[in-house]
Structures are given as C-alpha cells and as structure tokens.
Amino acid sequence: MVAWLSGGRVKRRRLPAWLLTIPIFAVVALLGKAQTTERRPDAVAPVPRGLSDKPVALVTEDGLRLRVVPIATGLSHPWGMAFLPDGGSMLVTERPGRLRIIRDGVLDPTPIAGVPKVNSVYLGGLDDVALHPDFTKNQYVYLSYAKSGDRGVTLAV
C-alpha cells in the first residue's frame, strides 16, 4: 500500500504483488555478495584434505618449507596435545571429551579415564592439556574444558 497527500486528502493505492518481489531480490542479491570472499594476496593456500599417511612437503607463499608428518589416525577433533617426558608418548585431547595417549605413533584405543564431563556444543568441549612443571614427580595433568552449570557454559581448568 502506498499513501500520499494530494489536494489536502490522503490518497492510497494498493501495490501489485509482483512489485514486492523487487526488495526481496535485492536483499537476496546483497546477502549473496556478502558471502563471497576474496582471496587475500598474502593468504596461504589451504592444506588439502585427506592427507595421506606419508609425510607431505608444503611451501608457503613466503617460501617457508614445511613437512607435515602424520603421527596417528582415528582421533575425533583432536584439539590439544602435551608431550610426555618419556620422549615417545603424547597426550591428546579430543573435543567431544576424551583424553587419549599416543605411544610411539600408535593410538591407544582406550581413552584415559577420569576426564570431567564437558559441554561439546559448537567449539566447546575438551580443549587443552598441560603437564605440571614437576610432572615426573607428581603426575599432575591440567585440562581446560567447557562445562555446563548454573551460569551457562563456562570454561574450567
């Protein structure tokens, strides 16, 4: 409906239904343009998905040479890791809430027990793992994770 003042009177006229599609198409076109991304000239090419189980050599646009070496497979959203002092093992967190150990390149199929319940919605879950500076004596392991509570989802250590 369009209204305007003419000769001291308000005149109204109903718009044709097809005319309402113009603003809808304009919004859709603008949203489509907002979702297009331009590649920055200084951006590094993405790492290809599905890397093989063999080492892969990559070179960044700055000429930095990288060698990607797969350590283990079978992890679900690995997030944090800490190397154990034995030199051949590492602890790895999985975002869904599991703490795993990899020994000499082999993932132990059984997750480590005693991990607190996590809220793994969105990017929440079991985040990082760190060893106490005196780990060889006290065996303390610190975990950061998202948890649900009275105040909503919070980060805990």
C-alpha positions in Angstrom: 0.0 0.0 0.0 1.3 3.5 -0.9 -0.1 6.7 0.6 0.4 10.3 -0.5 -1.1 13.7 0.1 -2.9 15.2 -2.8 -5.2 18.3 -2.6 -5.4 18.1 1.2 -6.5 14.5 1.1 -4.6 11.3 1.7 -4.8 9.0 -1.3 -4.0 5.4 -1.1 -3.3 2.8 -3.7 -2.6 -0.9 -3.4 0.7 -2.0 -5.0 0.7 -5.0 -7.3 2.1 -8.2 -5.6 4.9 -8.6 -8.1 6.3 -5.2 -7.0 7.0 -6.6 -3.6 9.5 -9.2 -5.1 11.9 -6.4 -6.0 13.1 -5.7 -2.4 13.2 -9.5 -1.7 15.5 -10.0 -4.8 17.7 -7.0 -3.7 18.1 -8.5 -0.2 19.0 -11.9 -1.6 21.5 -10.4 -4.0 23.2 -8.4 -1.2 23.3 -11.4 1.0 24.9 -13.4 -1.8 27.5 -10.7 -2.3 28.3 -10.6 1.4 29.0 -14.3 1.4 31.6 -14.1 -1.4 35.1 -14.0 -0.1 38.1 -12.5 -1.9 41.4 -14.3 -1.6 43.9 -12.1 0.0 47.2 -12.0 -1.8 49.1 -12.7 1.4 46.9 -15.7 2.3 48.5 -19.2 2.3 46.8 -21.8 0.1 44.8 -24.2 2.2 46.2 -27.6 3.1 44.5 -30.3 1.0 42.0 -32.5 2.8 42.6 -36.2 3.2 46.3 -36.1 3.5 48.0 -39.5 3.1 49.7 -41.4 5.9 53.0 -40.4 4.4 54.9 -37.2 5.0 53.8 -34.2 2.8 56.1 -31.3 1.9 54.5 -27.8 1.6 55.9 -24.4 0.8 54.2 -21.2 1.9 53.9 -18.1 -0.2 56.7 -16.7 1.8 58.9 -19.6 0.8 58.8 -21.3 4.2 59.2 -25.1 3.7 57.0 -27.3 5.9 57.0 -31.0 6.3 53.7 -32.4 7.6 54.1 -35.9 9.2 51.0 -37.7 10.4 51.5 -39.1 13.9 48.3 -41.1 14.4 44.9 -41.6 12.9 41.5 -42.4 14.4 41.1 -39.2 16.5 37.9 -37.2 16.6 38.5 -33.5 16.5 42.0 -33.5 18.2 42.5 -30.2 19.9 45.4 -30.0 22.4 48.5 -32.1 23.0 51.3 -32.5 25.5 54.5 -34.5 25.1 55.3 -36.8 28.0 58.8 -36.9 29.4 59.4 -40.4 28.2 60.1 -38.9 24.7 57.9 -41.3 22.8 54.4 -40.6 24.1 51.9 -37.7 24.0 48.5 -36.9 25.5 45.9 -35.6 23.0 42.5 -34.1 23.8 39.5 -34.8 21.6 36.9 -32.0 21.6 34.0 -34.5 22.3 35.6 -35.1 25.8 38.2 -37.8 25.5 41.8 -37.8 26.6 43.9 -40.1 24.5 47.5 -41.3 24.6 49.7 -42.0 21.6 52.8 -44.2 22.3 55.4 -44.4 19.6 53.0 -43.4 16.9 50.2 -45.8 18.0 46.9 -44.5 19.4 45.8 -46.4 22.4 42.2 -47.5 21.6 41.0 -46.9 25.2 40.6 -43.3 26.3 42.1 -42.3 29.6 39.6 -42.4 32.5 38.7 -39.6 34.9 38.1 -36.8 32.4 35.3 -34.4 33.6 32.1 -34.2 31.7 32.3 -31.5 29.0 29.8 -29.4 27.0 30.9 -30.1 23.5 28.3 -27.8 21.7 29.8 -25.6 18.9 33.5 -25.2 19.7 33.2 -26.2 23.3 34.4 -29.5 24.7 37.7 -30.7 26.0 40.2 -28.1 25.0 43.8 -28.1 26.1 46.1 -30.4 28.1 49.2 -29.3 30.0 51.7 -31.1 32.3 52.6 -29.7 35.6 56.3 -28.5 35.6 57.1 -31.2 38.1 55.1 -33.9 36.3 57.7 -36.6 36.7 57.3 -36.3 40.5 53.6 -35.5 41.0 51.9 -36.8 37.7 49.6 -33.8 37.6 47.8 -33.1 34.3 45.8 -30.0 33.7 42.8 -29.9 31.4 40.8 -26.9 30.2 37.2 -27.6 29.1 33.8 -26.1 28.5 31.3 -27.1 31.2 27.6 -26.5 31.8 26.4 -25.0 35.0 24.0 -22.6 36.7 25.7 -19.7 34.9 25.5 -21.4 31.5 28.6 -22.7 29.7 31.8 -21.7 31.3 35.5 -22.5 30.8 37.0 -24.6 33.6 40.6 -25.8 34.4 
